[in-house]
């Protein structure tokens, strides 16, 4: 029987036959196979593609230097289009058909939580799913290793800034889901420190949310400030609708898709405050920022650095650090142990923390201000 061809270091699998062929190829070449379910189409696609690019840039660099334990890392990616149901289906396929060592680097709360539940049931590590959902940490899950800071920390920062600027009527736009309601409870908890409550809690319908209707709710509530949990593409449309009605409510936002949202809004984005859970991608420090830019240039000349690609890059560094700490045989439980053994670990000026029964990840939360030119200032 002729030898199967070597699989590329990053590929997207779109069908069962291809999945089977890829699995056989991986087995033949002794690759370390990592699965990924992420939005490559739909409203989150630009963010998802940038995250994937950043992760691939680091994995390419590692592979060029000999891989881990002398084995190449292959990232097998399935598109979930931002759907939680599809993310769960993809996770099961990656585990059952691709026999992946771990699932890595998805985006957004709904898909990440759905993926985590499948991975946990099958006892497969879920590493660096880019979501700040409470379920990723509460309670600590043996198989879930979040990297980015929790949304709770981001909400805390936005509320502190809002109150310090004199705001009292603070609104919250959240998904109409179990996760969204947990976020709302946390926002109320944080506001209670200032003897405040949410002036308007606006749920985003799961099916066909209407930005015009949501904007009408924002305007009617006469809010000083609003911030969000949910898709950046919809939030940008709500922002336009509110501004079109002449309301001066200040918009703040959590990190996901910030660069993509600002680009879509153009000059209208001026003044929006975003939290960020990675360092400033265009800064001189820390070390991981310069390392990211160099690797991105090598992997995709002409690609623009972004918060999304930097987060993908950092997430891949954490994954590889866990692989390096694990025994060379690299069973799934070995990767769990390897990540736990990282303890307080620095990947170039960005720190994460794990241990037995502890899944803190990072606690870094920064804020940036959008300009009207598609850029940010700190």
C-alpha positions in Angstrom: 0.0 0.0 0.0 1.5 3.4 -1.0 2.3 5.8 1.9 -0.3 8.5 2.6 0.8 12.0 1.9 1.8 14.2 4.8 -0.9 16.6 6.0 -0.3 20.3 6.0 0.3 22.0 9.3 -3.1 23.7 9.1 -6.1 22.6 7.2 -9.9 22.9 7.1 -11.9 19.6 6.9 -15.3 19.9 5.2 -16.5 16.3 4.8 -16.5 12.9 6.4 -14.4 11.3 3.7 -11.7 14.0 4.0 -11.8 13.6 7.8 -11.1 9.9 7.5 -8.3 10.5 5.0 -6.8 13.2 7.3 -7.0 10.9 10.3 -5.1 8.1 8.4 -2.5 10.6 7.2 -1.9 12.0 10.7 -1.5 8.4 12.1 1.0 7.6 9.4 3.1 10.7 10.1 2.9 10.6 13.9 1.6 14.1 14.0 0.2 15.8 17.2 -3.3 16.4 15.9 -5.2 19.4 17.5 -8.8 20.1 16.6 -10.4 23.5 16.2 -14.1 24.5 15.7 -14.3 28.2 14.9 -16.4 30.7 12.9 -14.9 31.0 9.4 -18.2 32.1 7.9 -21.1 34.2 9.2 -21.1 37.4 11.3 -18.0 36.3 13.4 -15.9 35.2 10.4 -13.4 38.0 10.3 -12.6 37.6 14.0 -12.4 33.9 13.6 -10.1 33.9 10.6 -7.7 36.4 12.4 -7.6 34.2 15.5 -6.8 31.2 13.4 -4.1 33.1 11.5 -2.4 34.1 14.7 -2.5 30.5 16.1 -1.1 29.1 12.8 1.7 31.7 12.7 3.0 30.4 16.1 2.4 26.7 15.2 4.3 27.1 11.9 7.2 28.6 13.9 7.3 25.7 16.3 7.0 23.2 13.5 9.9 24.8 11.6 12.0 24.4 14.7 11.3 20.7 15.0 7.8 20.6 16.6 7.3 19.2 20.1 9.0 16.0 21.2 10.2 15.8 17.6 6.6 15.7 16.3 4.8 18.2 14.1 1.6 19.9 15.4 -1.3 19.8 12.9 -4.3 22.0 13.4 -7.5 20.5 11.9 -10.2 23.1 11.7 -14.0 22.9 11.2 -16.2 25.9 10.6 -19.1 26.3 13.1 -20.3 29.7 11.7 -20.7 30.9 15.3 -23.4 28.3 16.0 -23.3 26.6 19.4 -25.1 23.5 18.0 -22.6 23.2 15.2 -19.6 23.8 17.6 -20.9 20.8 19.7 -21.2 18.7 16.5 -17.8 19.6 15.3 -16.2 18.9 18.6 -17.7 15.4 18.7 -16.4 14.8 15.1 -12.9 16.1 15.9 -12.7 13.8 18.9 -14.4 10.7 17.5 -13.2 10.8 13.8 -10.0 12.8 13.9 -8.9 11.4 17.3 -7.5 14.8 18.3 -5.4 15.2 21.3 -7.2 18.4 22.3 -9.7 20.9 21.1 -8.3 24.4 20.8 -9.0 28.0 20.0 -12.7 28.5 19.3 -14.4 31.8 19.8 -17.5 33.3 21.5 -19.4 32.1 24.6 -22.1 30.0 23.1 -19.9 27.9 20.8 -17.2 27.6 23.5 -19.5 26.4 26.2 -21.2 23.9 23.9 -17.7 22.6 22.8 -16.6 22.4 26.4 -19.6 20.3 27.4 -18.8 17.7 24.7 -15.1 17.7 25.4 -15.7 17.3 29.1 -18.0 14.3 28.5 -15.4 12.7 26.3 -12.5 13.6 28.7 -10.6 15.6 26.1 -8.8 18.9 27.0 -10.3 22.1 25.7 -7.6 24.7 25.5 -7.9 28.4 25.0 -11.5 28.7 23.8 -11.7 32.5 23.4 -14.7 33.2 25.6 -15.1 34.9 28.9 -18.2 32.9 29.9 -18.6 32.0 33.6 -19.0 28.3 32.7 -15.4 28.2 31.5 -14.2 28.6 35.1 -17.1 28.1 37.5 -16.7 25.5 38.8 -13.2 24.6 37.8 -13.4 22.0 35.0 -10.6 19.4 34.8 -10.6 19.5 31.0 -11.1 23.3 30.4 -8.1 25.6 30.2 -9.2 29.2 29.5 -6.5 31.7 28.6 -8.1 35.1 28.3 -9.5 36.9 31.4 -13.2 36.3 32.3 -15.9 38.7 31.1 -16.5 39.4 34.8 -13.2 41.2 34.9 -14.0 43.2 31.8 -17.4 44.2 33.1 -15.8 45.3 36.3 -13.4 47.6 34.4 -16.2 49.1 32.3 -18.5 49.7 35.2 -15.6 51.4 37.2 -14.9 53.7 34.2 -18.6 54.5 33.7 -19.2 55.4 37.3 -15.9 57.4 37.6 -17.1 59.5 34.6 -20.4 60.3 36.3 -22.7 57.7 34.7 -25.6 56.4 36.7 -28.0 55.0 34.1 -26.0 52.0 32.8 -27.5 49.4 30.4 -26.4 45.9 29.5 -27.0 44.2 26.2 -26.7 40.4 26.6 -27.6 37.2 24.9 -30.9 35.6 25.8 -29.3 32.4 27.1 -28.2 30.7 30.3 -24.8 32.3 29.8 -26.2 35.7 29.1 -28.3 35.6 32.3 -25.3 34.6 34.3 -23.5 37.6 32.9 -26.4 39.8 33.8 -26.3 38.6 37.4 -22.6 39.4 37.6 -23.2 42.9 36.2 -25.9 43.5 38.8 -23.4 42.3 41.5 -20.7 44.7 40.3 -23.1 47.6 40.1 -24.4 46.9 43.6 -20.9 48.0 44.9 -22.0 51.5 43.8 -25.6 51.1 45.1 -26.7 51.0 41.5 -28.7 48.5 39.4 -28.9 47.9 35.7 -31.0 50.7 34.2 -31.9 48.5 31.2 -31.2 44.9 30.7 -31.8 44.1 27.0 -31.7 40.5 25.9 -30.7 39.6 22.4 -33.2 37.2 20.8 -31.6 33.9 19.7 -33.4 34.1 16.3 -33.1 37.0 14.0 -32.3 39.8 16.4 -33.5 43.2 15.0 -31.0 46.0 15.6 -33.7 48.7 15.1 -35.9 47.3 17.8 -32.9 47.0 20.2 -31.9 50.5 19.4 -35.4 51.7 20.3 -35.1 50.1 23.7 -31.7 51.8 24.3 -33.1 55.2 23.3 -36.2 54.8 25.4 -34.2 53.9 28.5 -32.2 57.2 28.3 -29.0 55.5 29.2 -25.7 57.3 30.0 -23.7 54.2 29.1 -24.4 50.8 27.6 -22.0 47.8 27.2 -22.5 44.4 25.8 -22.1 40.6 25.8 -22.7 39.2 22.4 -21.8 39.4 18.7 -19.8 42.4 17.7 -21.5 42.6 14.3 -24.9 43.1 15.8 -23.6 45.5 18.4 -22.2 47.6 15.7 -25.5 47.8 13.9 -27.3 48.7 17.2 -24.7 51.5 17.6 -25.5 52.9 14.2 -29.2 52.8 14.8 -28.9 54.6 18.2 -26.7 57.3 16.7 -29.2 57.7 13.8 -31.9 58.5 16.4 -29.8 61.3 17.9 -29.2 59.6 21.3 -25.9 60.4 22.9 -25.6 57.2 25.0 -21.9 56.3 25.4 -21.1 52.8 24.0 -18.5 50.6 25.6 -17.8 47.0 24.6 -16.0 43.8 25.6 -13.0 42.8 23.5 -14.2 40.2 21.0 -14.1 41.5 17.4 -13.2 45.1 18.5 -11.0 45.7 15.5 -13.5 44.3 13.1 -16.4 46.3 14.6 -14.4 49.6 14.4 -13.4 48.9 10.8 -17.1 48.3 9.9 -18.2 51.5 11.7 -15.5 53.7 10.1 -15.5 57.3 11.4 -18.6 56.7 13.5 -16.6 54.4 15.9 -14.7 57.4 17.3 -15.0 57.4 21.1 -16.1 53.8 21.7 -14.2 52.3 24.7 -13.2 48.6 24.5 -11.7 46.3 27.0 -8.9 44.1 25.7 -7.6 40.9 27.2 -4.3 40.9 25.3 -1.5 43.5 25.2 -1.7 46.3 22.6 -0.6 44.6 19.3 1.2 47.7 17.9 3.2 48.5 21.1 6.9 48.0 21.7 6.3 45.8 24.7 5.9 43.2 26.0 8.1 40.6 24.2 5.2 38.5 22.9 3.9 41.5 20.9 7.1 41.8 18.8 7.3 38.0 18.5 3.7 38.0 17.2 4.4 40.6 14.6 7.5 38.8 13.3 5.7 35.4 13.1 2.7 36.9 11.4 5.0 38.6 8.8 6.6 35.2 8.1 3.3 33.3 7.9 1.2 35.8 6.0 3.2 38.7 4.6 1.0 41.8 4.4 -1.4 40.6 7.1 -2.3 43.3 9.6 -1.6 42.5 13.3 -4.8 42.6 15.4 -6.1 41.9 18.9 -7.7 38.8 17.4 -4.5 37.4 15.8 -2.4 38.2 18.9 -4.9 36.3 21.1 -4.7 33.3 18.7 -0.9 33.6 18.8 -0.7 33.7 22.7 -3.3 30.9 23.0 -1.1 28.7 20.8 2.0 29.5 22.9 0.1 28.3 26.0 -1.0 25.1 24.2 2.6 24.4 23.1 3.9 25.1 26.6 1.6 22.4 28.0 2.6 20.0 25.2 6.3 20.6 26.1 5.7 19.9 29.8 3.7 16.7 29.1 5.4 13.3 28.6 6.5 12.5 25.0 3.8 9.9 24.6 1.2 12.7 24.7 -2.0 11.1 25.8 -4.9 13.4 26.6 -4.4 13.1 30.4 -0.7 13.8 29.8 -1.7 17.2 28.3 -4.0 17.9 31.2 -1.0 17.2 33.6 1.4 19.3 31.4 -0.9 22.3 31.5 -1.5 22.0 35.3 2.3 21.8 35.8 2.7 25.2 34.2 1.7 26.9 37.4 2.3 30.6 37.0 3.6 30.7 33.5 4.8 33.7 31.4 4.7 33.5 27.6 6.6 36.8 27.0 5.0 39.4 29.2 1.6 37.7 29.3 1.0 35.4 32.3 -1.4 32.6 32.9 -2.0 30.4 36.0 -3.1 26.8 36.2 -2.8 24.0 38.7 -4.7 21.0 40.1 -8.2 22.4 40.7 -7.2 25.8 39.4 -8.1 27.2 35.9 -7.4 31.0 36.3 -5.7 31.6 33.0 -5.0 35.3 32.6 -6.5 38.2 34.5 -5.2 40.9 32.2 -7.8 43.5 31.2 -6.8 46.7 29.4 -8.9 49.5 27.8 -8.5 51.2 24.4 -10.3 54.0 22.7 -11.4 53.7 19.1 -10.5 56.6 16.8 -12.4 57.5 13.6 -9.7 56.1 11.4 -10.1 52.4 12.3 -7.3 52.6 14.9 -7.0 52.5 18.7 -5.2 54.6 21.3 -4.5 53.5 24.9 
